Amino acid sequence: MDDYHAAGCDGTSNSNCQVTVSVVSHGQGPLVKALLSDLNKYSSSNIEVILTINVEEDLAFDKRDYDFPIQVLRNAKPRGFGANHNAAFALRRCGHFCVLNPDIRFSADPFRHLLSVLAGSEIGVIAPLVRSAEGVVDDSARRMPTPLVIFGKVFNRKQGPDYRIGREPINPDWVAGMFMLFRSDVYAQMGGFDERYFLYYEDVDLCARMALAGYKIVLDPSVSVIHDARRESHRNFSYFRRHIASITRFFLSRVFFRYMLKRVRMRNGASA
């Protein structure tokens, strides 16, 4: 484990420390370097970064080149998505916690506005609008999956976002784990990600649990980022297998049962 470098974000006494950014690299050094450059350019005054090296690699950057503290964690063996981010959360020093993919890019500060919206105590997690490098809206805000929905997507090859995105914030059932911004107290209350999901559906499960706890899921399109999408499960059988395992685990979980039961009760109450 490397030590922190740079000033700022030195515990709760530093009010400038607003966001702990958790990034996990799977041999993605160049992507991480580009992301750190964006963070340094637009958000360096109020963040810290915890970078987890999940697959052994040399750093593609010098921590001294950045104006925010960076802590590097190196895993002896690969850990799952949820386990990595939960470990980073345990070391956070800021009042907010952001899960961020290495392949996210932005051209303005993504946090300032999102933090102001997140101040509402009823919000569990907030995310920006995500676009591809070509400007196409990503399907990062989605409806709760069900076996019937998954069946339809497989055989009908449904494409495109689940929600129509306009100018106003929306409340999707869940937002994808490529960019999720939480208040640290809410993340702690929920116990973070369920580490039984090694890869995939951790974000679905956590959003479902937050909804069951009475929190809203928000996507705010007034902030947008770019995602250089890499659909590994579409090309690699091991990723595909993990995806199927996570889907199955979620559909058999108590969280999914309780979520769907709550939805049925709400619908019956609305129609009564």
C-alpha positions as CSV (number, residue, x, y, z in Angstrom):
1,M,0.0,0.0,0.0
2,D,1.5,3.4,-1.0
3,D,1.3,6.5,1.2
4,Y,-0.8,9.5,0.3
5,H,0.9,12.2,-1.7
6,A,0.1,15.9,-1.8
7,A,-1.6,18.3,0.5
8,G,-5.4,18.5,1.1
9,C,-8.0,15.9,2.0
10,D,-6.2,15.4,5.3
11,G,-9.2,14.1,7.3
12,T,-12.4,15.6,8.5
13,S,-10.7,18.8,9.6
14,N,-10.2,19.7,5.9
15,S,-13.5,21.1,4.6
16,N,-12.2,21.1,1.0
17,C,-12.2,17.3,0.9
18,Q,-15.5,16.7,-0.6
19,V,-15.2,13.5,-2.7
20,T,-13.2,10.3,-2.4
21,V,-12.9,8.9,-5.9
22,S,-12.4,5.1,-6.1
23,V,-10.9,3.7,-9.3
24,V,-10.0,0.1,-10.0
25,S,-7.5,-0.8,-12.7
26,H,-7.3,-4.1,-14.5
27,G,-4.1,-3.4,-16.4
28,Q,-5.6,-0.1,-17.6
29,G,-2.8,2.2,-16.7
30,P,-3.1,4.5,-19.8
31,L,-6.8,4.9,-19.2
32,V,-6.2,5.7,-15.5
33,K,-3.6,8.2,-16.4
34,A,-6.0,10.0,-18.8
35,L,-8.7,10.0,-16.1
36,L,-6.3,11.4,-13.5
37,S,-5.4,14.2,-15.9
38,D,-9.1,15.1,-16.3
39,L,-9.6,15.1,-12.5
40,N,-6.5,17.2,-12.1
41,K,-7.7,19.8,-14.6
42,Y,-11.2,20.1,-13.4
43,S,-11.6,18.8,-9.8
44,S,-8.3,18.8,-8.1
45,S,-9.2,21.2,-5.3
46,N,-11.8,19.0,-3.5
47,I,-11.0,15.4,-4.1
48,E,-8.7,12.5,-3.2
49,V,-8.2,9.4,-5.3
50,I,-7.9,5.8,-4.1
51,L,-6.6,3.7,-7.0
52,T,-6.8,-0.1,-6.7
53,I,-4.4,-2.2,-8.8
54,N,-6.4,-5.4,-9.2
55,V,-4.0,-7.0,-11.8
56,E,-0.3,-6.4,-11.3
57,E,1.0,-3.5,-13.4
58,D,3.5,-0.6,-13.2
59,L,2.0,2.8,-12.6
60,A,1.8,4.8,-15.9
61,F,2.1,8.1,-14.0
62,D,3.9,9.9,-11.3
63,K,1.7,10.8,-8.3
64,R,3.7,14.0,-7.8
65,D,2.3,15.3,-11.1
66,Y,-1.2,15.8,-9.5
67,D,-2.6,18.4,-7.2
68,F,-4.7,15.9,-5.1
69,P,-3.7,13.0,-2.9
70,I,-3.5,9.6,-4.5
71,Q,-3.4,6.4,-2.5
72,V,-2.5,3.2,-4.4
73,L,-3.7,-0.2,-3.2
74,R,-2.3,-3.4,-4.7
75,N,-4.1,-6.7,-4.5
76,A,-2.2,-9.9,-4.0
77,K,-4.8,-11.5,-6.2
78,P,-7.8,-10.1,-8.1
79,R,-10.8,-9.1,-6.1
80,G,-14.4,-8.4,-7.2
81,F,-15.9,-5.0,-8.1
82,G,-17.7,-4.6,-4.9
83,A,-14.9,-5.8,-2.7
84,N,-12.4,-3.4,-4.2
85,H,-14.7,-0.4,-3.9
86,N,-15.7,-1.3,-0.3
87,A,-12.0,-1.6,0.6
88,A,-11.4,1.9,-0.8
89,F,-14.5,3.2,1.1
90,A,-13.0,2.0,4.3
91,L,-10.0,4.3,3.7
92,R,-12.0,7.4,2.5
93,R,-11.4,10.8,4.1
94,C,-14.2,12.7,2.4
95,G,-17.9,13.2,3.0
96,H,-18.8,11.8,-0.4
97,F,-17.7,8.6,-2.2
98,C,-17.6,8.2,-6.0
99,V,-17.2,4.9,-7.9
100,L,-15.6,5.8,-11.2
101,N,-14.5,3.6,-14.1
102,P,-11.0,4.2,-15.6
103,D,-12.6,4.7,-19.1
104,I,-14.6,7.7,-18.1
105,R,-13.7,11.1,-19.5
106,F,-15.1,14.6,-18.9
107,S,-14.4,18.2,-20.0
108,A,-15.7,20.0,-17.0
109,D,-16.0,19.5,-13.2
110,P,-18.6,16.7,-12.9
111,F,-18.9,17.0,-9.1
112,R,-19.9,20.6,-8.3
113,H,-23.5,20.4,-9.5
114,L,-24.1,16.8,-8.6
115,L,-23.0,17.5,-5.0
116,S,-25.5,20.3,-4.7
117,V,-28.3,18.0,-5.8
118,L,-27.1,15.2,-3.6
119,A,-27.5,17.4,-0.6
120,G,-31.1,16.3,-0.6
121,S,-31.4,13.7,2.2
122,E,-33.8,11.6,0.2
123,I,-31.3,10.8,-2.6
124,G,-29.2,7.6,-2.2
125,V,-27.0,8.0,-5.3
126,I,-26.7,10.4,-8.2
127,A,-25.1,9.9,-11.6
128,P,-24.5,12.1,-14.7
129,L,-25.6,11.5,-18.2
130,V,-23.2,9.2,-19.9
131,R,-22.5,9.4,-23.6
132,S,-20.3,7.4,-25.9
133,A,-17.3,9.0,-27.6
134,E,-19.6,9.5,-30.6
135,G,-22.1,11.4,-28.5
136,V,-24.7,8.6,-28.3
137,V,-26.5,8.4,-24.9
138,D,-25.4,5.3,-23.0
139,D,-27.9,3.0,-21.3
140,S,-26.5,3.9,-17.9
141,A,-30.0,4.6,-16.4
142,R,-32.1,1.5,-16.5
143,R,-35.3,-0.2,-15.4
144,M,-35.1,-3.0,-12.9
145,P,-34.3,-6.2,-14.7
146,T,-36.6,-9.2,-14.5
147,P,-36.3,-12.6,-16.1
148,L,-38.9,-11.6,-18.7
149,V,-37.0,-8.4,-19.5
150,I,-33.7,-10.3,-19.9
151,F,-35.4,-12.9,-22.1
152,G,-36.8,-10.1,-24.3
153,K,-33.4,-8.4,-24.6
154,V,-31.6,-11.6,-25.6
155,F,-34.1,-12.7,-28.2
156,N,-35.4,-9.4,-29.5
157,R,-32.0,-7.7,-29.2
158,K,-33.6,-4.5,-27.7
159,Q,-31.2,-1.6,-28.1
160,G,-31.2,1.9,-26.8
161,P,-31.7,3.5,-23.4
162,D,-34.6,2.4,-21.1
163,Y,-35.5,6.0,-20.3
164,R,-36.1,9.1,-22.5
165,I,-33.6,11.6,-21.3
166,G,-34.5,15.3,-21.4
167,R,-33.2,18.3,-19.5
168,E,-34.6,17.5,-16.1
169,P,-33.3,14.9,-13.6
170,I,-35.0,11.5,-13.7
171,N,-35.4,8.7,-11.1
172,P,-34.4,5.5,-12.8
173,D,-34.6,2.1,-11.0
174,W,-30.8,1.9,-11.1
175,V,-27.7,3.6,-12.5
176,A,-24.7,1.7,-13.8
177,G,-21.5,1.5,-11.7
178,M,-19.3,3.3,-14.2
179,F,-20.1,6.6,-12.3
180,M,-22.0,6.5,-9.0
181,L,-21.7,9.4,-6.5
182,F,-22.9,8.7,-2.9
183,R,-23.0,10.5,0.4
184,S,-20.6,8.5,2.5
185,D,-23.1,8.1,5.3
186,V,-25.6,6.6,2.9
187,Y,-23.0,4.2,1.5
188,A,-22.1,3.2,5.0
189,Q,-25.7,2.7,6.0
190,M,-26.3,0.4,3.1
191,G,-23.1,-1.6,3.8
192,G,-21.7,-0.8,0.4
193,F,-21.7,-3.3,-2.4
194,D,-22.7,-6.9,-1.8
195,E,-19.3,-8.7,-2.2
196,R,-21.0,-11.9,-3.1
197,Y,-21.3,-10.5,-6.6
198,F,-17.8,-10.8,-8.0
199,L,-18.6,-8.8,-11.1
200,Y,-21.8,-7.4,-12.6
201,Y,-25.1,-6.6,-10.8
202,E,-23.5,-5.1,-7.8
203,D,-24.9,-1.7,-8.9
204,V,-28.4,-3.2,-9.5
205,D,-28.4,-4.8,-6.1
206,L,-27.2,-1.7,-4.2
207,C,-29.7,0.6,-6.0
208,A,-32.5,-1.9,-5.2
209,R,-31.5,-1.9,-1.5
210,M,-31.4,1.9,-1.4
211,A,-34.9,2.1,-3.0
212,L,-36.1,-0.4,-0.3
213,A,-34.6,1.9,2.3
214,G,-36.6,4.9,0.9
215,Y,-33.8,6.6,-1.1
216,K,-34.2,7.9,-4.6
217,I,-31.9,7.1,-7.5
218,V,-31.1,10.1,-9.6
219,L,-29.6,10.8,-13.0
220,D,-29.0,14.4,-13.7
221,P,-28.5,15.2,-17.4
222,S,-27.2,18.7,-16.8
223,V,-23.9,17.0,-16.1
224,S,-22.5,14.6,-18.8
225,V,-19.4,12.4,-19.1
226,I,-17.9,10.3,-21.9
227,H,-17.6,6.5,-21.5
228,D,-15.2,4.6,-23.8
229,A,-17.4,1.5,-23.5
230,R,-15.7,-1.9,-23.5
231,R,-18.3,-4.7,-23.4
232,E,-16.0,-7.5,-22.3
233,S,-18.9,-9.9,-21.6
234,H,-19.8,-9.7,-25.3
235,R,-16.4,-11.0,-26.4
236,N,-15.0,-13.1,-23.5
237,F,-16.7,-16.2,-22.3
238,S,-15.4,-15.9,-18.8
239,Y,-16.9,-12.5,-18.4
240,F,-20.1,-13.7,-20.0
241,R,-20.2,-16.6,-17.5
242,R,-19.8,-14.2,-14.6
243,H,-22.6,-12.0,-16.0
244,I,-25.0,-14.9,-16.1
245,A,-24.0,-16.0,-12.6
246,S,-24.7,-12.5,-11.2
247,I,-28.0,-12.3,-13.0
248,T,-29.0,-15.6,-11.5
249,R,-27.9,-14.7,-8.0
250,F,-29.9,-11.4,-8.1
251,F,-33.1,-13.0,-9.4
252,L,-32.9,-15.6,-6.6
253,S,-32.1,-13.0,-3.9
254,R,-34.3,-11.7,-1.2
255,V,-33.5,-8.2,-2.3
256,F,-35.1,-8.8,-5.7
257,F,-38.1,-10.5,-4.2
258,R,-38.7,-7.6,-1.7
259,Y,-38.2,-5.0,-4.4
260,M,-40.8,-6.7,-6.8
261,L,-43.2,-7.2,-3.9
262,K,-43.0,-3.5,-3.0
263,R,-43.6,-2.6,-6.6
264,V,-46.7,-4.8,-6.8
265,R,-48.0,-3.3,-3.6
266,M,-47.4,0.3,-4.8
267,R,-49.2,-0.5,-8.1
268,N,-52.2,-2.1,-6.3
269,G,-52.4,0.9,-3.9
270,A,-52.3,3.3,-6.9
271,S,-55.1,1.4,-8.6
272,A,-57.3,1.0,-5.5
